Amino acid sequence: MVEMVKQFVNDETAAVTVDWVVLTAAIVFLGVAIAIPVGTETNTLAQKIGTNVGAMPAPSTEIEFD
């Protein structure tokens, strides 16, 4: 019984698991923190491009023969 308690106290498997969970959560948080502003700016840029393209005059489709 004493040997089992010593083994349980010295076992670091759970600590390593917690470390990996914390690291994974940090990576996910950073990914989301970067994706939100990039997505917002991309949407704004796409809207500006759409506005400019929509304001361009359409080319004439008439064919002129001399």
Helices and strands as residue ranges (DSSP letters): H 2-10, H 13-55
